[in-house]
Amino acid sequence: MIKGIGVDLVETKRFTSVKDKEEFLRQILSNKEILNTPKGFKKDYFYAEIFAIKEAILKALAYGFCCGSGWHKIAITKKAEARLSGIIKRFAQEKLVSKIHITKACSKKYTMAFILIE
């Protein structure tokens, strides 16, 4: 049974023009995600992808930041799988979430993530 659907679309260039990129990245990425960042020009695509996936997951869960910050409670693996922890994991368990399906797409201009939660 479908429990939620979330989608997020971001301009990829948004991640090249962040003034204090290190501080911004520490807010949304876990240490492991930072270590998994590819080298070279693909960094900004990676940052946009992780951001869009996490945003779409929060939307699919109907979580929202009114419940507390959740960026580090969602970890995205190299295989684009979501691992939830802390308050977001408990929230998902309360909603009886059994699976999170992730689809993503990138172009030069945009990065999109679509999430379906069972």
Backbone torsions as a table, in degrees:
resi	resn	phi	psi	omega
1	MET	NA	136.9	179.3
2	ILE	-76.8	124.4	179.6
3	LYS	-98.3	-24.2	-178.7
4	GLY	-174.5	155.1	176.9
5	ILE	-132.5	137.4	177.4
6	GLY	-141.2	145.6	177.8
7	VAL	-139.5	146.3	175.6
8	ASP	-143.6	139.7	178.9
9	LEU	-129.3	125.9	179.8
10	VAL	-129.3	150.3	171.6
11	GLU	-76.9	125.2	-176.8
12	THR	-62.1	-37.1	-177.7
13	LYS	-63.6	-18.7	176.3
14	ARG	-55.2	-30.4	-176.6
15	PHE	-88.7	-6.2	174.0
16	THR	-93.5	-21.1	-173.3
17	SER	-108.2	13.1	178.5
18	VAL	-67.3	129.0	-176.1
19	LYS	-63.9	-54.0	179.0
20	ASP	-109.7	77.9	-172.5
21	LYS	-60.5	-41.7	-178.6
22	GLU	-60.4	-45.8	179.8
23	GLU	-64.8	-43.6	179.0
24	PHE	-60.4	-46.2	-178.7
25	LEU	-65.1	-37.1	177.9
26	ARG	-65.2	-25.8	178.4
27	GLN	-73.1	-35.2	-173.7
28	ILE	-107.2	-23.1	-176.6
29	LEU	-106.4	143.5	172.7
30	SER	-79.3	167.1	177.8
31	ASN	-58.4	-40.2	-179.7
32	LYS	-66.1	-39.4	177.6
33	GLU	-64.8	-38.3	177.3
34	ILE	-63.4	-41.5	177.6
35	LEU	-65.4	-30.1	179.9
36	ASN	-82.0	-2.5	-177.9
37	THR	-62.7	127.5	177.6
38	PRO	-67.5	158.8	179.1
39	LYS	-86.7	158.1	173.4
40	GLY	81.2	-151.6	-171.4
41	PHE	-67.9	-16.7	-176.5
42	LYS	-80.0	-5.8	-178.7
43	LYS	-54.8	-49.9	-175.4
44	ASP	-65.6	-33.5	174.7
45	TYR	-65.1	-41.0	178.4
46	PHE	-62.9	-47.2	179.5
47	TYR	-60.4	-44.6	179.8
48	ALA	-63.5	-40.0	-179.6
49	GLU	-64.2	-48.7	-179.9
50	ILE	-62.2	-44.3	179.1
51	PHE	-58.9	-49.2	-178.1
52	ALA	-63.3	-40.7	179.1
53	ILE	-62.9	-47.8	-178.7
54	LYS	-63.5	-42.1	177.6
55	GLU	-61.0	-44.9	-178.6
56	ALA	-66.3	-36.2	176.4
57	ILE	-64.0	-45.2	178.3
58	LEU	-60.5	-39.0	178.0
59	LYS	-67.1	-43.9	-179.2
60	ALA	-62.6	-36.0	177.9
61	LEU	-78.1	-12.2	-173.0
62	ALA	56.2	41.6	-175.5
63	TYR	-82.1	-64.3	179.8
64	GLY	75.9	153.6	-177.4
65	PHE	-80.6	-2.9	175.5
66	CYS	-66.1	-20.6	-178.5
67	CYS	-90.0	0.2	-178.0
68	GLY	115.9	155.9	-178.1
69	SER	-64.6	136.0	-175.5
70	GLY	-125.3	2.4	-175.6
71	TRP	-53.6	-46.2	-176.8
72	HIS	-83.7	-3.3	177.4
73	LYS	-91.5	0.2	174.3
74	ILE	-122.4	118.6	177.8
75	ALA	-112.6	131.8	178.5
76	ILE	-105.9	123.7	-177.7
77	THR	-81.5	171.8	176.9
78	LYS	-59.7	-28.0	-180.0
79	LYS	-90.1	15.0	-179.9
80	ALA	58.2	47.2	172.6
81	GLU	-111.9	147.2	-178.5
82	ALA	-98.0	134.1	173.4
83	ARG	-119.3	119.7	-178.8
84	LEU	-97.7	150.4	176.6
85	SER	-146.0	170.3	174.7
86	GLY	56.9	-139.1	-174.0
87	ILE	-63.2	-34.3	179.9
88	ILE	-70.8	-37.1	176.3
89	LYS	-63.0	-44.9	178.2
90	ARG	-62.2	-41.4	178.5
91	PHE	-60.9	-44.3	178.9
92	ALA	-65.3	-38.9	178.4
93	GLN	-64.2	-39.4	177.6
94	GLU	-62.4	-32.9	178.6
95	LYS	-86.2	3.1	179.6
96	LEU	60.3	40.3	178.2
97	VAL	-72.2	128.0	179.3
98	SER	-110.7	-23.8	-176.6
99	LYS	-154.5	142.0	175.4
100	ILE	-118.3	116.8	178.3
101	HIS	-98.3	131.5	-177.4
102	ILE	-120.2	128.5	171.0
103	THR	-125.9	137.4	-178.3
104	LYS	-139.6	156.1	177.6
105	ALA	-149.4	145.6	179.6
106	CYS	-131.9	144.4	168.0
107	SER	-130.8	-179.3	178.0
108	LYS	-60.3	-31.9	-173.3
109	LYS	-98.8	-38.0	-171.9
110	TYR	-129.8	154.2	172.4
111	THR	-127.1	133.6	-176.4
112	MET	-129.6	143.1	172.9
113	ALA	-130.7	137.4	176.1
114	PHE	-124.3	128.2	-176.4
115	ILE	-120.8	133.8	172.8
116	LEU	-123.1	125.7	-178.0
117	ILE	-111.5	127.4	175.7
118	GLU	-99.4	NA	NA
